[in-house]
Amino acid sequence: MSKQQLSGQQVLLKLREMIISGEFEGCQRIAEIPTAEMLGVSRQPVRIAFQLLAQEGLLIKNPTRGYRVREISSDLVKQALEVRGVLEGLAAKTLAEKGMTTDQHNTLLDCIQACDKLFATGQFAEDGLEQYYHYNNIFHDTIIQGAENIALMQALTKNNQLPMASAKALAYDSKHSLSEYQRLHFAHLQHCSIYDALVNRQAGRAETLMREHSSVVVFASTVQNILQP
């Protein structure tokens, strides 16, 4: 594998997928050099990915050196997502009540329009997932910062340190690319509804939609469970 094949963002996504899927077991030690060799990349993107994954609560930094994989329970993920939904719902409610500035309005609309193009063909282009990640982060950050609530932002920062809690902790299971594509498309449609509620200053609706949006992380597995005979 060429060392240029995976970008830094792709390395992060791949390692996150491997931890969530259990390819790296809980409490397993994980080191830069063997991981870089496995992925066919240099150590630098792996080092950065480890740091970010530790911030997301998926890795735990050892007292001496290196990292170990955090044991993740479905209950912890569910609880963290529920708290995120409450906090981001409050941010959306507050922003709707205040009314958006022109810059906030244009930023959210730009995100929606850009993502709409990503889903126009029925499948991601080569860099489509990275682009979605970029615009998804901007969308969430704009709403959170727009609330101008320091206590809310500090609470979110703390909660984001739990596994899968942060909007930036985008998970993508490449083994189920179709259902994952559908999940992210559904998330995009939720963004459209949230934007509409914010534009029309429907505070209660914006809050409800944003709270529901937090559960899109587990949307694909939820649908699979429903469809199982």
GILIN-V486903 format. One record per residue. N is the residue number from 1. NEAR is the number of other ideal C-beta (glycine too) atoms within 10 Angstrom. Layout:
n=[N/N]
near=[NEAR/NEAR]
This chain:
n=[1/2/3/4/5/6/7/8/9/10/11/12/13/14/15/16/17/18/19/20/21/22/23/24/25/26/27/28/29/30/31/32/33/34/35/36/37/38/39/40/41/42/43/44/45/46/47/48/49/50/51/52/53/54/55/56/57/58/59/60/61/62/63/64/65/66/67/68/69/70/71/72/73/74/75/76/77/78/79/80/81/82/83/84/85/86/87/88/89/90/91/92/93/94/95/96/97/98/99/100/101/102/103/104/105/106/107/108/109/110/111/112/113/114/115/116/117/118/119/120/121/122/123/124/125/126/127/128/129/130/131/132/133/134/135/136/137/138/139/140/141/142/143/144/145/146/147/148/149/150/151/152/153/154/155/156/157/158/159/160/161/162/163/164/165/166/167/168/169/170/171/172/173/174/175/176/177/178/179/180/181/182/183/184/185/186/187/188/189/190/191/192/193/194/195/196/197/198/199/200/201/202/203/204/205/206/207/208/209/210/211/212/213/214/215/216/217/218/219/220/221/222/223/224/225/226/227/228/229]
near=[10/7/11/9/10/18/13/16/18/17/22/25/20/19/24/22/16/17/23/18/12/10/12/19/10/12/10/13/10/19/13/18/9/10/21/19/12/13/20/12/23/14/14/12/21/25/13/14/25/23/14/17/22/15/15/21/21/24/24/14/12/11/5/5/8/12/20/16/20/20/12/17/10/9/8/16/18/14/14/22/21/15/18/26/18/17/25/24/21/20/25/28/22/19/29/25/14/15/12/19/11/7/10/17/15/12/19/24/12/14/22/18/10/15/24/13/11/19/17/8/9/8/11/19/11/6/13/17/21/17/16/23/18/15/20/19/15/15/23/23/13/21/26/22/13/22/20/12/17/8/9/17/15/10/16/21/12/12/20/20/13/21/22/22/25/21/22/15/21/20/17/19/14/11/8/14/13/10/15/19/19/15/22/24/16/15/19/20/15/18/24/14/16/28/20/14/22/27/15/11/14/17/17/12/18/27/24/18/21/29/20/14/23/21/15/19/22/17/18/20/14/13/14/11/9/7/7/6/2]
